[in-house]
């Protein structure tokens, strides 16, 4: 048999042909190697397709609690094939509720979904639950990968709102004025007062377990008299409750004034207020002024609002605020100003403070004790100092020629902060003075009046038995 097998590879004449031997091996390589390569390639391709991740799901923010009514924001991203459909469901024990189902015809790489749910109406009970997101893309794989949740979050269902009581408040409020509210809330993580769309934060008024908090409020100068002040309490599950503050709101009439702009004033002030523009041609002076009077003014208002977050959690002031001595008010709070150039009106703005004038470079005293939270240039206000007096109450001193304090300094009532000047959008040397509550400007007249402070601030605190500012003069206990 061996001779026969050998004779198959030896040609006539008894000599071995190498070419025939090589062709035999090539045949075997073709029959074995090529199918193997194909099999490996197919397996690798299928493995690669299988390895492509499915849809990624992100809840923003990731909820820890779900209240009686909740809104969930969902972001879906598909690596390949686009997002085809999604299902959001809530599981609690054996119960399972589908909150939302949606298919996407376009199959985009990213989809966003917002779902509002009323869990209290879904037959679920308060307690632990599981929130699941199932999503599918349009990409083919040998084995399904979308039968497992794309996101799973453990949550607590809480349908009970916090309790809320308005304990006391300033009974008489005025447009452009301030006041105080004392409220008690249990189970709340957020408590504040809503006034004209602005929410004023609360501060602890007693021990934490008492739930008693104090809110300094301001009514903007344009607050509609028919509106009301409401207190809002919200827990971590976003369950909320509101109460109306029982107060009488009095309207006010505010003055109007005119500011005439000269070419000399614009040529002098615009380079200071728009240094990035360099030299401004005369034919562009009006448009540049409007940029300052509108955009830079809005920028300053935004900064004033941000400074409110730097307030202390306790009152720092003592009694009535000081008006600088021997000063004359020549521009009032909430005065509507008409800006005129060459006889025609080019803009209108509202002046949110008092302009006080005496002699040039007069000393500027701190209206009351507090901490300096800003000291530097502030767009149209020029060189400015802002002093925080606690509980969201702050005073602003603008157009200074020099400063005697820096940010972080603690100041006493009457301490010199700087000297008056004409920096910023000021026509002449004077002090621009503002009182702010959580960044909202109010009339300084109230805070210069010791009786107003006793009646409108101290009395509501005393009625609520809050140990803040309890002296008759409005001073904090020593």
C-alpha positions as CSV (number, residue, x, y, z in Angstrom):
1,X,0.0,0.0,0.0
2,X,2.8,2.4,0.8
3,X,4.4,1.7,-2.7
4,X,1.1,2.4,-4.3
5,X,0.6,5.7,-2.5
6,X,4.2,6.7,-3.4
7,X,3.7,5.9,-7.0
8,X,0.8,8.4,-7.1
9,X,3.3,11.2,-6.6
10,X,6.2,9.9,-8.7
11,X,6.0,10.4,-12.4
12,X,7.1,7.9,-15.1
13,X,10.8,7.5,-15.0
14,X,11.0,7.4,-11.2
15,X,11.7,11.0,-10.5
16,X,9.7,13.1,-7.9
17,X,8.1,16.3,-9.3
18,X,8.3,19.2,-6.8
19,X,5.7,21.2,-8.7
20,X,3.1,18.5,-8.3
21,X,3.8,18.4,-4.5
22,X,3.5,22.1,-4.1
23,X,0.1,22.1,-6.0
24,X,-1.2,19.4,-3.6
25,X,-0.3,21.5,-0.6
26,X,-1.9,24.6,-2.2
27,X,-5.1,22.6,-2.7
28,X,-5.2,21.5,0.9
29,X,-4.5,25.1,2.1
30,X,-7.3,26.4,-0.1
31,X,-9.7,23.8,1.2
32,X,-8.9,24.4,4.8
33,X,-7.5,27.9,5.2
34,X,-9.9,29.9,3.1
35,X,-13.1,28.6,4.8
36,X,-11.3,29.1,8.2
37,X,-10.6,32.7,7.3
38,X,-14.1,33.2,6.2
39,X,-15.5,31.7,9.4
40,X,-13.2,33.8,11.5
41,X,-14.1,36.9,9.6
42,X,-17.8,36.2,9.9
43,X,-17.5,35.5,13.7
44,X,-15.4,38.7,14.1
45,X,-17.9,40.8,12.2
46,X,-20.8,39.4,14.2
47,X,-18.8,39.9,17.4
48,X,-18.1,43.5,16.4
49,X,-21.7,44.2,15.6
50,X,-22.6,42.6,19.0
51,X,-20.1,44.8,20.8
52,X,-21.6,48.0,19.6
53,X,-23.3,49.5,22.7
54,X,-27.0,50.0,22.8
55,X,-28.9,53.2,23.7
56,X,-27.5,55.2,26.6
57,X,-30.1,56.8,28.8
58,X,-29.5,59.7,31.2
59,X,-32.0,61.2,33.6
60,X,-31.3,64.8,34.4
61,X,-31.2,65.4,37.3
62,X,-31.2,61.9,38.7
63,X,-34.2,61.8,40.9
64,X,-34.0,60.5,44.5
65,X,-37.6,61.3,45.3
66,X,-40.8,61.4,43.2
67,X,-43.7,63.5,44.4
68,X,-47.4,63.5,43.6
69,X,-46.5,65.3,40.4
70,X,-43.0,65.1,38.9
71,X,-41.3,66.0,35.6
72,X,-38.5,63.8,34.3
73,X,-36.0,64.9,31.6
74,X,-34.6,62.0,29.6
75,X,-31.7,62.1,27.2
76,X,-31.2,59.1,24.8
77,X,-28.1,58.5,22.7
78,X,-27.5,55.7,20.2
79,X,-24.0,54.8,19.0
80,X,-25.4,53.4,15.7
81,X,-28.7,53.0,14.1
82,X,-30.4,55.9,15.8
83,X,-32.9,55.8,18.7
84,X,-36.0,53.9,17.6
85,X,-38.2,53.7,20.7
86,X,-38.2,54.2,24.5
87,X,-40.3,53.1,27.4
88,X,-40.2,54.6,30.9
89,X,-41.7,52.5,33.7
90,X,-42.1,52.5,37.4
91,X,-42.0,49.3,39.5
92,X,-43.0,48.8,43.1
93,X,-43.2,45.2,44.3
94,X,-45.3,43.3,41.9
95,X,-46.9,46.4,40.5
96,X,-45.5,47.9,37.3
97,X,-46.7,51.1,35.6
98,X,-45.7,52.4,32.2
99,X,-45.2,56.1,32.5
100,X,-44.4,56.8,28.8
101,X,-43.8,55.1,25.5
102,X,-42.6,56.7,22.3
103,X,-41.3,55.7,18.9
104,X,-39.1,57.9,16.8
105,X,-39.5,57.6,13.0
106,X,-36.4,59.6,12.1
107,X,-34.1,57.4,14.3
108,X,-31.8,60.3,15.2
109,X,-28.6,59.6,17.1
110,X,-29.9,61.6,20.0
111,X,-33.4,62.2,21.4
112,X,-34.7,64.1,24.4
113,X,-37.9,63.4,26.2
114,X,-39.7,65.2,29.0
115,X,-42.3,63.2,30.9
116,X,-44.7,64.6,33.5
117,X,-46.2,62.0,35.8
118,X,-48.8,62.1,38.5
119,X,-47.6,59.1,40.6
120,X,-50.3,59.6,43.2
121,X,-52.9,58.7,40.5
122,X,-51.1,55.6,39.3
123,X,-52.2,53.3,42.1
124,X,-48.8,53.3,43.8
125,X,-48.1,53.9,47.4
126,X,-45.5,56.0,49.2
127,X,-42.2,54.2,49.7
128,X,-39.4,52.6,47.7
129,X,-39.7,52.1,43.9
130,X,-37.6,51.4,40.8
131,X,-37.6,53.7,37.8
132,X,-36.5,51.9,34.6
133,X,-35.7,53.1,31.1
134,X,-35.9,50.6,28.2
135,X,-34.7,51.9,24.8
136,X,-34.0,50.3,21.4
137,X,-31.9,51.5,18.5
138,X,-32.2,50.6,14.8
139,X,-28.9,48.7,14.6
140,X,-28.9,44.9,13.9
141,X,-27.0,42.6,16.2
142,X,-27.0,38.8,16.4
143,X,-28.3,38.8,19.9
144,X,-30.7,41.4,21.4
145,X,-29.2,43.9,23.9
146,X,-32.2,46.0,24.5
147,X,-34.1,43.6,26.7
148,X,-32.3,45.0,29.7
149,X,-32.9,48.5,31.1
150,X,-30.7,51.2,29.7
151,X,-31.0,53.0,33.1
152,X,-32.3,51.9,36.5
153,X,-32.8,54.4,39.4
154,X,-33.9,53.6,42.9
155,X,-36.4,56.3,44.1
156,X,-38.7,57.0,47.0
157,X,-42.3,57.9,46.3
158,X,-43.5,60.7,48.5
159,X,-46.9,62.3,47.9
160,X,-47.3,64.3,51.2
161,X,-46.6,68.0,50.9
162,X,-44.9,69.9,53.7
163,X,-46.9,71.9,56.3
164,X,-46.9,75.7,56.0
165,X,-48.1,78.5,58.2
166,X,-47.6,82.2,57.9
167,X,-46.9,83.2,61.5
168,X,-46.6,86.9,61.1
169,X,-45.8,89.5,58.4
170,X,-45.5,93.2,57.7
171,X,-49.2,94.3,57.5
172,X,-48.7,97.3,55.2
173,X,-46.5,97.1,52.2
174,X,-45.8,99.7,49.5
175,X,-44.6,99.6,45.9
176,X,-40.9,100.0,46.0
177,X,-40.8,99.2,49.7
178,X,-39.7,96.3,51.9
179,X,-41.1,94.1,54.7
180,X,-40.7,90.8,56.5
181,X,-42.5,87.5,56.7
182,X,-42.1,84.8,59.4
183,X,-43.3,81.4,58.3
184,X,-43.2,77.9,59.9
185,X,-42.8,74.9,57.6
186,X,-42.3,71.2,58.5
187,X,-40.8,68.7,56.0
188,X,-39.7,71.4,53.6
189,X,-36.3,71.7,52.0
190,X,-37.0,75.0,50.3
191,X,-39.0,77.9,51.7
192,X,-39.4,81.4,50.2
193,X,-41.7,84.2,49.3
194,X,-42.8,85.0,45.7
195,X,-43.2,88.7,45.0
196,X,-43.8,89.8,41.4
197,X,-42.1,86.7,40.0
198,X,-39.1,87.2,42.2
199,X,-38.5,84.5,44.9
200,X,-37.0,85.8,48.2
201,X,-35.1,83.2,50.2
202,X,-35.7,82.4,53.9
203,X,-33.3,82.3,56.8
204,X,-33.3,80.4,60.0
205,X,-35.2,82.3,62.8
206,X,-34.8,79.8,65.6
207,X,-33.7,76.2,66.2
208,X,-33.8,74.0,63.0
209,X,-36.4,71.6,64.4
210,X,-38.8,74.5,65.0
211,X,-39.3,75.0,61.3
212,X,-39.4,78.8,61.9
213,X,-37.8,81.0,59.2
214,X,-37.7,84.7,58.4
215,X,-38.0,86.2,54.8
216,X,-37.0,89.7,53.9
217,X,-39.2,90.8,51.0
218,X,-39.1,93.7,48.5
219,X,-41.9,94.9,46.3
220,X,-40.4,96.2,43.0
221,X,-41.3,99.8,42.1
222,X,-43.6,98.5,39.3
223,X,-45.3,95.8,41.4
224,X,-49.0,95.7,40.5
225,X,-51.2,96.6,43.5
226,X,-53.7,93.9,42.6
227,X,-51.1,91.2,43.0
228,X,-50.4,89.3,46.2
229,X,-47.3,88.1,48.1
230,X,-47.2,84.3,48.6
231,X,-45.1,82.0,50.6
232,X,-44.0,78.7,49.0
233,X,-42.7,75.6,50.8
234,X,-41.4,72.6,48.8
235,X,-39.9,69.3,49.9
236,X,-37.3,67.1,48.2
237,X,-40.0,65.3,46.1
238,X,-41.1,68.7,44.8
239,X,-44.4,68.5,46.6
240,X,-45.3,72.1,47.3
241,X,-47.8,74.2,49.2
242,X,-48.5,78.0,49.1
243,X,-50.0,80.5,51.5
244,X,-51.0,84.1,50.8
245,X,-49.5,86.8,53.0
246,X,-52.3,88.8,54.6
247,X,-51.0,92.3,53.8
248,X,-52.4,95.5,52.4
249,X,-50.4,96.8,49.4
250,X,-50.3,100.5,48.8
251,X,-49.5,102.0,45.4
252,X,-47.1,104.8,44.9
253,X,-46.5,107.5,42.3
254,X,-42.9,108.0,41.3
255,X,-41.4,111.2,39.7
256,X,-40.1,111.7,36.3
257,X,-37.0,113.6,35.1
258,X,-35.0,114.6,32.1
259,X,-31.3,114.2,31.4
260,X,-29.8,116.3,28.6
261,X,-26.8,114.7,27.0
262,X,-24.1,116.9,25.5
263,X,-21.4,116.0,23.0
264,X,-18.8,117.0,25.6
265,X,-20.3,114.5,28.2
266,X,-20.5,111.7,25.7
267,X,-16.9,112.3,24.5
268,X,-15.7,112.2,28.1
269,X,-17.7,109.3,29.4
270,X,-17.9,106.8,26.6
271,X,-14.2,105.9,26.5
272,X,-14.4,105.2,30.3
273,X,-17.5,103.0,30.0
274,X,-16.6,101.3,26.7
275,X,-12.8,101.0,26.8
276,X,-12.9,98.0,24.4
277,X,-14.2,100.3,21.7
278,X,-11.3,102.7,21.7
279,X,-12.0,106.1,20.1
280,X,-15.7,106.4,19.2
281,X,-16.5,108.7,16.2
282,X,-19.1,111.4,16.9
283,X,-21.6,109.9,14.5
284,X,-21.5,106.6,16.6
285,X,-21.8,108.4,20.0
286,X,-25.5,107.9,20.4
287,X,-25.5,104.2,19.6
288,X,-22.5,103.8,21.9
289,X,-24.4,105.6,24.7
290,X,-27.4,103.3,24.2
291,X,-25.1,100.3,24.6
292,X,-24.0,101.7,27.9
293,X,-27.4,102.8,29.1
294,X,-29.1,99.6,28.2
295,X,-26.6,96.7,28.1
296,X,-24.2,97.9,30.7
297,X,-27.1,98.8,33.0
298,X,-28.6,95.3,32.6
299,X,-25.1,93.8,33.3
300,X,-24.9,95.9,36.6
301,X,-28.4,94.7,37.7
302,X,-27.3,91.1,37.1
303,X,-24.2,91.6,39.3
304,X,-26.3,93.2,42.0
305,X,-28.5,90.1,42.0
306,X,-25.5,87.8,42.2
307,X,-24.2,89.7,45.2
308,X,-27.4,88.9,47.1
309,X,-26.1,85.3,47.5
310,X,-23.2,86.6,49.6
311,X,-25.5,87.7,52.4
312,X,-25.1,86.6,56.1
313,X,-27.7,84.4,57.7
314,X,-28.2,86.8,60.6
315,X,-28.9,90.5,60.8
316,X,-25.8,92.7,61.2
317,X,-27.4,96.1,61.2
318,X,-28.4,98.2,64.3
319,X,-31.3,100.6,64.3
320,X,-32.1,103.1,61.5
321,X,-29.7,103.5,58.6
322,X,-27.7,106.7,58.3
323,X,-28.2,109.3,55.6
324,X,-24.9,111.1,54.8
325,X,-24.9,114.4,56.6
326,X,-25.5,117.7,54.9
327,X,-26.6,115.9,51.7
328,X,-29.4,117.0,49.4
329,X,-31.5,114.6,47.4
330,X,-31.6,115.8,43.8
331,X,-32.8,112.6,42.1
332,X,-35.4,110.2,43.6
333,X,-35.9,106.5,43.8
334,X,-37.8,105.0,40.9
335,X,-37.6,108.2,38.9
336,X,-38.4,107.7,35.3
337,X,-35.6,109.4,33.3
338,X,-35.9,110.6,29.8
339,X,-32.5,110.9,28.1
340,X,-32.4,113.6,25.4
341,X,-29.8,114.4,22.8
342,X,-30.0,117.5,20.6
343,X,-33.6,118.0,21.7
344,X,-35.0,114.6,21.1
345,X,-35.6,111.6,23.4
346,X,-33.3,108.7,22.6
347,X,-33.9,106.5,25.7
348,X,-35.8,106.1,29.0
349,X,-34.7,104.3,32.1
350,X,-35.7,104.0,35.8
351,X,-33.3,105.4,38.4
352,X,-33.2,102.8,41.2
353,X,-31.7,104.9,44.1
354,X,-31.2,108.3,45.5
355,X,-28.6,110.8,44.2
356,X,-27.2,112.7,47.1
357,X,-25.0,115.7,46.7
358,X,-23.0,118.0,49.1
359,X,-19.5,119.1,48.3
360,X,-17.0,117.4,46.0
361,X,-15.2,114.3,47.4
362,X,-17.3,114.2,50.5
363,X,-16.8,111.3,52.9
364,X,-19.3,108.4,52.3
365,X,-20.4,106.7,55.5
366,X,-21.6,103.1,55.8
367,X,-25.4,103.2,56.3
368,X,-25.1,100.6,59.0
369,X,-22.9,97.8,60.3
370,X,-22.1,95.0,57.8
371,X,-19.5,93.3,55.6
372,X,-18.2,94.7,52.3
373,X,-19.2,92.2,49.5
374,X,-18.1,94.3,46.5
375,X,-15.5,97.1,46.0
376,X,-14.5,98.1,42.5
377,X,-15.8,99.2,39.1
378,X,-19.5,98.3,38.3
379,X,-20.3,99.5,34.8
380,X,-22.6,102.5,34.8
381,X,-22.2,102.9,38.6
382,X,-18.4,103.5,38.3
383,X,-16.4,102.8,41.4
384,X,-18.8,101.1,43.8
385,X,-19.0,99.6,47.3
386,X,-21.7,97.2,48.3
387,X,-22.2,96.4,52.0
388,X,-24.1,93.4,53.2
389,X,-26.2,93.8,56.4
390,X,-27.5,90.2,56.6
391,X,-30.8,88.4,55.7
392,X,-30.5,89.7,52.1
393,X,-30.4,93.4,53.0
394,X,-27.6,95.4,51.3
395,X,-26.6,99.0,50.5
396,X,-24.8,100.3,47.5
397,X,-22.6,103.4,47.2
398,X,-21.7,104.4,43.6
399,X,-19.8,107.0,41.5
400,X,-17.0,107.1,44.1
401,X,-13.8,108.9,43.4
402,X,-11.9,106.7,45.9
403,X,-12.5,103.7,48.2
404,X,-11.3,103.3,51.9
405,X,-12.4,99.6,52.2
406,X,-12.0,96.3,50.3
407,X,-14.1,93.2,49.8
408,X,-14.4,91.2,53.0
409,X,-13.9,94.1,55.4
410,X,-16.3,94.4,58.3
411,X,-17.6,98.0,58.8
412,X,-19.4,99.9,61.5
413,X,-22.3,102.3,61.1
414,X,-20.9,105.6,59.9
415,X,-17.4,104.3,59.0
416,X,-16.0,105.9,55.9
417,X,-16.2,103.8,52.8
418,X,-14.7,106.3,50.3
419,X,-15.3,109.7,48.8
420,X,-18.0,110.9,46.4
421,X,-17.0,111.4,42.8
422,X,-18.3,111.3,39.2
423,X,-17.1,107.9,38.0
424,X,-19.5,105.8,35.8
425,X,-22.4,107.4,34.1
426,X,-22.5,110.4,36.4
427,X,-22.9,114.0,35.2
428,X,-21.3,115.5,38.3
429,X,-19.8,114.7,41.7
430,X,-22.4,113.0,43.9
431,X,-23.3,109.8,45.7
432,X,-25.7,107.3,44.2
433,X,-27.2,105.4,47.2
434,X,-29.3,102.2,47.0
435,X,-31.0,99.9,49.4
436,X,-31.4,96.3,48.1
437,X,-33.3,93.3,49.4
438,X,-32.1,90.1,47.6
439,X,-30.9,92.3,44.8
440,X,-34.2,94.2,44.4
441,X,-33.9,98.0,44.9
442,X,-36.2,99.6,47.4
443,X,-36.7,103.1,48.6
444,X,-34.0,104.2,51.2
445,X,-36.6,106.4,53.0
446,X,-38.0,103.4,54.9
447,X,-34.6,102.3,56.2
448,X,-33.7,105.9,57.3
449,X,-36.8,105.9,59.5
450,X,-36.4,104.2,62.9
451,X,-40.2,104.1,63.5
452,X,-40.7,102.3,60.2
453,X,-38.2,99.7,61.1
454,X,-39.8,99.2,64.6
455,X,-43.4,98.9,63.1
456,X,-42.7,97.1,59.8
457,X,-39.7,94.9,60.7
458,X,-39.3,94.5,64.5
459,X,-43.0,94.1,65.3
460,X,-43.7,91.1,63.1
461,X,-40.6,89.4,64.5
462,X,-41.7,90.1,68.0
463,X,-45.2,88.8,67.2
464,X,-43.7,85.5,66.0
465,X,-41.4,85.4,69.1
466,X,-38.3,85.5,66.8
467,X,-35.2,86.5,68.8
468,X,-33.9,88.8,66.1
469,X,-33.9,92.7,66.2
470,X,-36.1,92.7,69.4
471,X,-35.1,96.0,70.8
472,X,-37.4,99.0,70.4
473,X,-34.7,100.8,68.3
474,X,-34.4,97.9,66.0
475,X,-31.0,96.7,67.2
476,X,-30.1,93.1,67.6
477,X,-29.6,91.8,71.2
478,X,-26.0,92.1,72.5
